[in-house]
Amino acid sequence: MGFAVPLVHWFRGPQCQFAQTHLLGPDSISREMLDADMIAAYLKEYKAGNTALSGRIWLLLMFEFWCRAWSNGAARRPRTTEKSA
């Protein structure tokens, strides 16, 4: 089974600012595809106590990091394998 990821606790402290910086900051890639006002509203509601939004914020962050991985070419580079002699 595993364990639940403590998103509610993670986003209470500095991680809330982390989410805001990465989702709405100047380096954000996903904000070009998503509604930045909606993301800002989710973060504002979360700070006001609506912890039910923690899962959505987590998904938005994962999408942002996926976009960054693909935009900088890291995910497109072929893996090299070393052959033994």
C-alpha positions as CSV (number, residue, x, y, z in Angstrom):
1,M,0.0,0.0,0.0
2,G,2.5,2.6,1.0
3,F,1.9,5.9,2.6
4,A,0.2,9.2,1.8
5,V,2.3,12.0,0.6
6,P,2.0,14.9,3.2
7,L,1.1,17.6,0.6
8,V,-0.9,19.6,3.1
9,H,2.0,19.8,5.5
10,W,4.5,20.5,2.7
11,F,2.6,23.4,1.2
12,R,2.0,25.1,4.6
13,G,5.5,26.5,4.9
14,P,8.1,27.7,2.5
15,Q,7.0,25.2,-0.1
16,C,3.9,27.3,-0.7
17,Q,6.3,30.1,-1.8
18,F,8.2,27.5,-3.8
19,A,5.0,26.5,-5.6
20,Q,4.1,30.2,-6.3
21,T,7.6,30.9,-7.6
22,H,7.7,27.9,-9.9
23,L,4.1,28.2,-11.2
24,L,3.8,32.0,-11.6
25,G,7.4,33.2,-11.7
26,P,9.1,34.5,-14.8
27,D,10.8,31.1,-15.5
28,S,7.5,29.2,-15.5
29,I,6.8,27.4,-18.7
30,S,3.4,25.9,-17.9
31,R,1.8,29.4,-17.3
32,E,2.0,29.9,-21.1
33,M,-0.4,26.9,-21.4
34,L,-2.5,27.3,-18.3
35,D,-4.6,30.1,-16.8
36,A,-2.2,32.0,-14.5
37,D,-5.1,33.7,-12.8
38,M,-6.6,30.3,-11.9
39,I,-3.3,29.1,-10.5
40,A,-3.0,32.3,-8.4
41,A,-6.5,31.8,-7.1
42,Y,-5.7,28.2,-6.1
43,L,-2.7,29.3,-4.2
44,K,-4.6,32.2,-2.6
45,E,-7.4,29.8,-1.5
46,Y,-4.9,27.3,-0.2
47,K,-3.2,30.0,1.9
48,A,-6.7,30.9,3.2
49,G,-7.2,27.4,4.5
50,N,-8.6,25.3,1.6
51,T,-6.2,22.4,1.9
52,A,-8.3,20.3,-0.5
53,L,-6.4,22.1,-3.3
54,S,-3.0,20.6,-2.3
55,G,-3.4,17.8,-4.8
56,R,-4.1,20.2,-7.6
57,I,-1.2,22.3,-6.7
58,W,1.0,19.2,-6.7
59,L,-0.2,18.2,-10.1
60,L,0.5,21.7,-11.5
61,L,4.0,21.6,-10.1
62,M,4.7,18.2,-11.6
63,F,3.4,19.5,-14.9
64,E,5.7,22.5,-14.7
65,F,8.7,20.3,-14.0
66,W,7.7,18.0,-16.9
67,C,7.5,21.0,-19.2
68,R,10.9,22.2,-18.0
69,A,12.5,18.8,-18.6
70,W,11.1,18.6,-22.1
71,S,11.8,22.2,-23.0
72,N,15.5,22.1,-22.2
73,G,16.0,18.9,-24.1
74,A,16.9,16.8,-21.2
75,A,14.1,14.3,-21.9
76,R,15.0,14.2,-25.6
77,R,18.6,13.3,-25.3
78,P,19.2,9.7,-26.2
79,R,20.6,7.5,-23.5
80,T,24.1,6.3,-24.2
81,T,25.2,2.9,-23.2
82,E,28.8,1.9,-22.8
83,K,29.8,-1.3,-24.4
84,S,32.3,-3.5,-22.7
85,A,35.3,-4.4,-24.8
